[in-house]
Amino acid sequence: MAHKSSATSFGTPKAFMMVLCFLFFIILVFVYNTSNKLMYIASFYSIIRRSSLQHILMGIQSRNASYEMTFNGTLPLPTTAFITQNKANTIALNTIEMQRPDECQSCFAHKFEYIIDNHVVCKLYSDSQEIDLIILIFTTHQRQQERNSIRQTWLKFTNRNTANVRYSFLLGEIPDAQLRKLVEEENKIHNDIIKEDFVDTYQNLTYKTIMAFKYAITKCSYAKFVMKTDDDMWINIPGLLKVIEREKKTLQTAVIGACHPVAGPIRDTFSKWYASFQSYPHDSYPGFCSGTGYVTSINVARKVFDISKNVPFFHLEDVYVAICIRKLGYRLHPIAGFNIGRPPFDPCIYKGDNLITSHEVSSGMLISFWNTPCRR
């Protein structure tokens, strides 16, 4: 009896604890499922506090433009308007309720408009002049110092966009009026900025890439080759032109650079390159050429732009280009000298024929590298 009485008296608190644990579990699930919404609300409220009504409406309009791409014509992809990069990883990619299809029919319409459009970038200064290469450099509004350092160093080979190599800095739109004004003033001096009205975030880099190809094939169509790169890069233009000359036939049906033939999606939600199963429901990518610097012909750029309207949006721009390349039946072609990292500095290597790109090069490093001669 004592044993039975003891068991009976213990049963009630045990059951009570099990109910408490169950309720705690339900609360955790609820918090997890609503945390993304709370982050979005907090982020948007922060923007509202800092922005005027005009800027908010501008962002909403641009955000709606980002909804142009739909799955099967019905389900819009989320955009990342007014969301910081880390929050966008969680918000934009985890709210897709069905898997991204492999193809679509006119679902990715790049209908953004130019805010800044420089026709002089590819102007010809004689009847016999040719443009061998246009370099399209991804940047953001606040990185004026980086742009100036590039203009003072490796972009010297463009002779302020009058030589056989041309360049432009590419931007999207932001709600910060002061930064927008600074960029407009910068452009009045240099006439080398191209800007469209999509929201400029890391998750929207694919829009910037399609903008780059659109600009190349419409405003610089007589350029022979196109390079996409970033504003933290060292580009060895003389070495690059030699590579292009050597690979000019290959480039008619390929992209060259630091290309990886095998790669898979990263499912870690904390990663900068996170891709949910819904946004990319396959175990492997069709490879990719690192967005730090890749080159192709104007012919391939035109074909990628044309086919992109039938290729559903994917937020990792270098992977998106690779998807388009595969659909075209073209290939990714790795070339030695395109570096996704920063090799130790040696002026004779950086200014020789074997190193083409170096990544994560600060403004100070650029100036130092440029001004240090090769002594041997």
Buried (B, 14 or more C-beta within 10 A) or exposed (E): EEEEEEEEEEEEEEEEEEEEEEEEEEEEEEEEEEEBEEBBEEBBEEBBEEBEEEBBEBBEEBBEBBEBBBBEEEBBBBBBBBBBEEBBBBBBBBBBEEBBEEEBEEBBEBEBEBBBEBEEBBBEEEEEEEBBBBBBBBBBBEBBEBBBBBBBBBBEBBEBBEBBBBBBBBBBBBBBEEBBEBBEEBBEEBBBBBBBBBBBBBBBBBBBBBBBBBBBBEBBEEBBBBBBBBBBBBBBBEBBBBBBEEBEEBBEBBBBBBBBBEBEBBEEEEEEEBBBBBBBBEEEBBBBBBBBBBBBBBBBBBBBBEBBBBBBBBBBBBBBBBBBBBBBEBBBBBBEBBBBEBBEBBBEBBBBEEBBBBBBBEBEBBBBBBEBEEEE
